[in-house]
Amino acid sequence: MESVEVVTVKAIEATPSTFQDYGQVIEPLPDTQGFGPHDAQLDLSQGIPRFYIMHTENRPLEFSDITHHACVTQCLGSIGGNVWYLGVAKPSIVDSNEIKDNTGKTILQSPSGHFYAPPAIEDVRVFKVSGPKFLKLNRGTWHIGPLFTSDAMDFYNLELSDTNEVDQTTHYFKEHDGVAFSIEE
């Protein structure tokens, strides 16, 4: 077996400004506040929305793969506002004009049919999510998590009913790049 380089990534707090390239941080607002840009800007138009509580166990602060969904935004938040982490990279879905332009990027086709450029090691960021807020991921944002230090946590998750069956593209850093990531809190 070939050796794997471990890349340590320092987590930064998810705020509306630090997370804007990947999606939105949604924080509590007064009940009287009307709809606006502070609300999750969702795209659930490609199917039946699924909103559920996801129970997860044993999700240590390390990873070697990352996934994106090309057809939907996704929302994640911890039940109870406990601290958790999410690894991300910017969306890299490629349209047909970019393929024809020969930009020098490696372009792959997902099993679901869209084209994308694999995320670069140096583009991976990790966000710490603290308190009563949730993250809305932009369509195509690469992500891994939720990750956490406790034994188990519950999260609410909003995606489409078949997202993980028909719209899940995964990049395996260990296999393709020889690296795994470790999160520094």
Order of alpha helices (4+ residues) and beta strands (2+ residues): beta-beta-beta-beta-beta-beta-beta-beta-beta-alpha-beta-beta-beta-beta-beta-beta-alpha-beta-alpha-beta
